[in-house]
Amino acid sequence: MSARWVCLIYHDVGATEEALTGGKTYFSVSQATFDRQLRAIADLGLQGRSIAEMLRDPTGGVAISFDDGDLGQATRAFPTLARHGMTATFFVTTSWMGTAGYASWDQLREMRDAGMSIQSHTHTHPFLSELDADRLRDELRRSREILDERLEQRTTMLAFPGGDAPRRSLRHLLSECGYEVVATSRWGLNPGGAGQPRFIRRCTVRGAPPDAVFSAIVRGDRWLGAKRTARERVLAFLRSSLGPTRYARWRRGFLNSMGSTSPAD
């Protein structure tokens, strides 16, 4: 039986806990927390790796991924990963790169040269289930082509913005547009084996979870996984009932009332 493995998903990395303000607060971690979590991974006898590396050999590792391409990923997450000798996959929204608050293309090239994997998070970060075939194809192709040109690479991975998959009738466009691996926001372990495209489950890390909770996430604890999966089902029902745009507005309002602000993803 092939090894089952965990993929973590992060968003912005702030300088301090107090600096985690603005639209990304809810899914952000501080640099000190991220550093502590990488040390915890090493203490468990595991190596933080990009998704591509884990697909080649899932034993002894945990995949680390980031969405959006926030500036803190380039200025704080990347050097912290490098200091620990670890790699990660960064899914970037190409139209945001080089704008205020996001990584520049020069930074992405530096990260690529250091062994980080830079992949697609679409071009403008729309809800994919709301797009028709032409708009979906444009989002998928444009992002991949820009990444291929700017980074001189062959881009083969995509992460769904907001965890929102295209309509089933249009999912054939994922492979048609050149994507071999698709990262979702569904919690769970990833089995060995292959598929076209290959769908990856990812476990979200946010805030500063207790060390025991973070270790349980990395180890793929089944009881924690069952609780997170049950929560996902409730949220998925709300999303399908309201539609992704209305759901995002509802969630943002709810988190605002609780003292947090929902991120873009």
FITI-625957 format. One line per field, with one value per residue (C-alpha): residue number from 1; x, y, z. Coordinates in nm, 3 decimals. Example, Ala and Ser with C-alpha at 12.3 -4.5 7.8 and 13.67 -1.06 7.14 Angstrom:
FITI-625957
n = (1;2) .
X = (1.230;1.367) .
Y = (-0.450;-0.106) .
Z = (0.780;0.714) .
END
This chain:
FITI-625957
n = (1;2;3;4;5;6;7;8;9;10;11;12;13;14;15;16;17;18;19;20;21;22;23;24;25;26;27;28;29;30;31;32;33;34;35;36;37;38;39;40;41;42;43;44;45;46;47;48;49;50;51;52;53;54;55;56;57;58;59;60;61;62;63;64;65;66;67;68;69;70;71;72;73;74;75;76;77;78;79;80;81;82;83;84;85;86;87;88;89;90;91;92;93;94;95;96;97;98;99;100;101;102;103;104;105;106;107;108;109;110;111;112;113;114;115;116;117;118;119;120;121;122;123;124;125;126;127;128;129;130;131;132;133;134;135;136;137;138;139;140;141;142;143;144;145;146;147;148;149;150;151;152;153;154;155;156;157;158;159;160;161;162;163;164;165;166;167;168;169;170;171;172;173;174;175;176;177;178;179;180;181;182;183;184;185;186;187;188;189;190;191;192;193;194;195;196;197;198;199;200;201;202;203;204;205;206;207;208;209;210;211;212;213;214;215;216;217;218;219;220;221;222;223;224;225;226;227;228;229;230;231;232;233;234;235;236;237;238;239;240;241;242;243;244;245;246;247;248;249;250;251;252;253;254;255;256;257;258;259;260;261;262;263;264;265) .
X = (0.000;0.139;0.218;-0.052;0.066;-0.043;-0.035;-0.053;-0.197;-0.091;-0.171;0.006;0.293;0.310;0.608;0.439;0.103;0.014;0.096;-0.170;-0.425;-0.635;-0.807;-0.586;-0.595;-0.815;-0.583;-0.251;0.031;0.319;0.677;0.760;0.470;0.572;0.931;0.810;0.589;0.876;1.084;0.792;0.786;1.157;1.110;0.856;1.126;0.966;1.090;0.884;0.865;0.692;0.395;0.601;0.863;0.597;0.440;0.778;0.840;0.578;0.775;0.919;0.773;0.485;0.392;0.377;0.178;0.080;-0.200;-0.227;0.137;0.131;0.444;0.497;0.540;0.844;0.992;0.918;0.797;1.060;1.367;1.228;1.184;1.535;1.683;1.527;1.634;1.272;1.077;0.714;0.472;0.349;0.025;0.016;-0.257;-0.070;-0.254;-0.169;0.206;0.407;0.119;0.105;0.108;0.215;0.543;0.730;0.835;1.200;1.117;0.935;1.235;1.464;1.231;1.220;1.599;1.618;1.404;1.057;0.777;0.571;0.236;-0.102;-0.381;-0.555;-0.510;-0.768;-0.883;-1.252;-1.495;-1.448;-1.796;-1.944;-1.750;-1.867;-1.637;-1.471;-1.394;-1.273;-1.045;-0.904;-0.832;-0.658;-0.457;-0.357;-0.216;-0.022;0.118;0.229;0.404;0.571;0.699;0.799;0.962;1.083;0.917;0.642;0.353;0.147;-0.032;-0.337;-0.501;-0.872;-0.938;-1.148;-1.151;-1.420;-1.403;-1.540;-1.877;-1.849;-1.939;-1.634;-1.373;-1.227;-1.083;-0.837;-0.636;-0.713;-0.542;-0.232;-0.286;-0.178;-0.218;-0.501;-0.481;-0.815;-0.909;-1.061;-0.916;-0.761;-0.475;-0.349;-0.309;-0.047;-0.142;-0.213;-0.494;-0.537;-0.558;-0.446;-0.652;-0.468;-0.634;-0.485;-0.512;-0.541;-0.311;-0.412;-0.346;-0.134;-0.278;-0.143;0.164;-0.029;-0.296;-0.039;0.139;-0.196;-0.252;0.091;0.049;-0.290;-0.473;-0.797;-1.011;-0.909;-0.966;-1.317;-1.405;-1.265;-1.443;-1.776;-1.724;-1.642;-1.968;-2.170;-1.986;-2.016;-2.393;-2.408;-2.191;-2.406;-2.724;-2.608;-2.367;-1.996;-2.025;-2.313;-2.147;-1.822;-2.014;-2.197;-1.875;-1.696;-1.978;-1.979;-1.604;-1.622;-1.881;-1.644;-1.353;-1.180;-1.178;-1.218;-0.931;-0.966;-0.907) .
Y = (0.000;0.342;0.594;0.846;1.200;1.543;1.873;2.195;2.518;2.864;3.216;3.530;3.530;3.842;3.991;3.950;3.839;4.207;4.277;4.030;4.291;4.357;4.127;3.821;3.805;3.498;3.263;3.428;3.313;3.511;3.445;3.323;3.077;2.956;2.906;2.710;2.493;2.408;2.307;2.090;1.918;1.843;1.722;1.469;1.332;1.479;1.706;1.995;1.957;2.092;1.899;1.781;1.634;1.456;1.309;1.165;1.021;1.064;0.886;1.090;1.423;1.668;1.895;2.270;2.504;2.870;3.044;3.392;3.510;3.759;3.964;3.800;3.467;3.604;3.816;3.593;3.243;3.181;3.273;3.074;2.768;2.812;2.841;2.505;2.344;2.292;2.369;2.452;2.510;2.868;2.905;3.264;3.477;3.613;3.947;4.036;3.977;4.297;4.496;4.639;4.366;4.086;3.929;4.066;3.855;3.901;3.757;3.463;3.392;3.398;3.156;2.926;2.927;2.824;2.517;2.651;2.552;2.841;2.733;2.871;3.016;3.146;3.493;3.705;3.475;3.427;3.166;2.903;2.751;3.084;3.091;2.970;2.761;3.054;3.252;2.943;2.846;3.202;3.206;2.872;2.926;3.286;3.215;2.911;3.090;3.392;3.169;2.967;3.284;3.481;3.194;2.992;2.675;2.426;2.502;2.190;2.263;2.467;2.560;2.651;3.010;2.995;2.617;2.660;2.396;2.445;2.296;1.922;1.962;2.189;2.005;1.844;2.190;2.145;1.883;2.041;2.360;2.171;2.101;1.762;1.830;2.028;2.145;2.169;2.308;1.979;1.839;1.493;1.262;1.200;0.838;0.713;0.633;0.850;1.027;1.282;1.539;1.441;1.614;1.701;1.746;2.020;2.100;2.470;2.623;2.959;3.169;3.003;2.658;2.481;2.273;1.951;2.048;2.137;1.805;1.626;1.802;1.705;1.344;1.320;1.245;1.070;1.219;1.571;1.489;1.363;1.687;1.906;1.700;1.735;2.112;2.118;1.941;2.206;2.488;2.311;2.289;2.662;2.739;2.529;2.682;3.044;3.024;3.104;3.485;3.518;3.263;3.464;3.780;3.595;3.446;3.781;3.942;3.658;3.677;4.056;4.019;3.775;4.018;3.864;3.948;3.687;3.658;3.645;3.272) .
Z = (0.000;-0.097;0.179;0.267;0.314;0.438;0.249;0.453;0.314;0.435;0.322;0.444;0.693;0.909;1.090;1.431;1.572;1.617;1.250;1.128;1.026;0.719;0.474;0.526;0.906;0.944;0.753;0.843;1.071;1.217;1.112;1.463;1.452;1.107;1.223;1.526;1.306;1.073;1.375;1.490;1.150;1.182;1.541;1.410;1.183;0.870;0.591;0.454;0.076;-0.232;-0.368;-0.667;-0.434;-0.228;-0.541;-0.636;-0.289;-0.013;0.258;0.543;0.443;0.459;0.168;0.233;0.008;-0.004;-0.195;-0.355;-0.365;-0.075;-0.015;0.324;0.150;-0.034;0.247;0.549;0.458;0.188;0.397;0.691;0.471;0.329;0.679;0.769;0.442;0.334;0.017;-0.063;-0.349;-0.397;-0.596;-0.723;-0.882;-1.181;-1.223;-0.861;-0.887;-0.867;-0.717;-0.363;-0.101;-0.336;-0.446;-0.747;-1.043;-0.942;-0.599;-0.756;-0.978;-0.673;-0.494;-0.799;-0.823;-0.456;-0.518;-0.447;-0.685;-0.829;-0.970;-1.081;-0.869;-1.186;-1.335;-1.146;-0.860;-0.957;-0.826;-1.095;-1.058;-1.173;-1.502;-1.840;-2.059;-2.239;-1.922;-1.738;-2.025;-2.035;-1.660;-1.670;-1.987;-1.925;-1.580;-1.699;-2.004;-1.797;-1.545;-1.821;-1.988;-1.680;-1.493;-1.794;-1.672;-1.751;-1.513;-1.437;-1.107;-1.013;-0.682;-0.685;-0.566;-0.252;-0.285;-0.552;-0.826;-1.179;-1.264;-1.326;-1.692;-1.738;-1.534;-1.844;-1.915;-1.629;-1.813;-2.151;-2.029;-1.917;-1.548;-1.418;-1.044;-0.882;-0.520;-0.341;0.002;0.118;0.440;0.443;0.360;0.009;-0.107;-0.344;-0.701;-1.001;-1.177;-1.455;-1.319;-0.970;-0.697;-0.374;-0.035;0.182;0.554;0.636;0.899;1.047;1.354;1.621;1.695;2.005;1.928;1.997;1.745;1.479;1.535;1.498;1.165;1.036;1.151;0.980;1.305;1.208;1.489;1.405;1.039;1.114;1.295;1.017;0.752;0.935;0.950;0.580;0.497;0.680;0.505;0.168;0.217;0.290;-0.012;-0.246;-0.106;-0.125;-0.419;-0.377;-0.402;-0.155;0.073;0.071;0.166;0.446;0.580;0.569;0.767;1.019;1.074;1.104;1.378;1.554;1.531;1.227;0.860;0.588;0.339;-0.036;-0.027) .
END
